[in-house]
């Protein structure tokens, strides 16, 4: 049997960036927490680590094989994948709640998809989608 060993001190510990998000997930067990609040906090974690958010990369940029990989990923595989890329998906209580989203970002980084051009295209597509909705006359973008 082979053993996979990683230097835990050489890994970027995502939990260190996700403390507020983890507290928000804990709070959601006791009270209603708006999904938008969780999304904003998740995006803040991603922006802190990668300088990009999940909204900055379009799904279409990933290959069909990448989608299969992400869709079949389980927690054990995710930990290994993240560690091989230099990230730790565990906090003091176990696997981070948003581990799949972090793997999405790690794969985007690995594929070289975190670029200003891809960000601009993804944001334009989001704005176009909102503008196509009935009763929408404008989109306000916070930067």
Secondary structure as the mmCIF struct_conf table of DSSP 4:
data_model
#
loop_
_struct_conf.conf_type_id
_struct_conf.id
_struct_conf.beg_label_comp_id
_struct_conf.beg_label_asym_id
_struct_conf.beg_label_seq_id
_struct_conf.end_label_comp_id
_struct_conf.end_label_asym_id
_struct_conf.end_label_seq_id
TURN_TY1_P TURN_TY1_P1 UNK A 8 UNK A 10
BEND BEND1 UNK A 11 UNK A 11
STRN STRN1 UNK A 12 UNK A 13
HELX_RH_AL_P HELX_RH_AL_P1 UNK A 14 UNK A 17
HELX_RH_AL_P HELX_RH_AL_P2 UNK A 19 UNK A 27
TURN_TY1_P TURN_TY1_P2 UNK A 28 UNK A 30
BEND BEND2 UNK A 31 UNK A 31
HELX_RH_AL_P HELX_RH_AL_P3 UNK A 35 UNK A 50
BEND BEND3 UNK A 51 UNK A 51
HELX_RH_3T_P HELX_RH_3T_P1 UNK A 54 UNK A 56
BEND BEND4 UNK A 57 UNK A 57
HELX_RH_3T_P HELX_RH_3T_P2 UNK A 59 UNK A 61
BEND BEND5 UNK A 62 UNK A 62
HELX_RH_AL_P HELX_RH_AL_P4 UNK A 64 UNK A 72
HELX_RH_AL_P HELX_RH_AL_P5 UNK A 75 UNK A 84
TURN_TY1_P TURN_TY1_P3 UNK A 85 UNK A 86
STRN STRN2 UNK A 87 UNK A 88
STRN STRN3 UNK A 90 UNK A 91
TURN_TY1_P TURN_TY1_P4 UNK A 92 UNK A 93
STRN STRN4 UNK A 94 UNK A 95
TURN_TY1_P TURN_TY1_P5 UNK A 97 UNK A 98
HELX_RH_AL_P HELX_RH_AL_P6 UNK A 99 UNK A 110
TURN_TY1_P TURN_TY1_P6 UNK A 111 UNK A 112
HELX_RH_AL_P HELX_RH_AL_P7 UNK A 116 UNK A 132
BEND BEND6 UNK A 133 UNK A 133
TURN_TY1_P TURN_TY1_P7 UNK A 134 UNK A 135
#
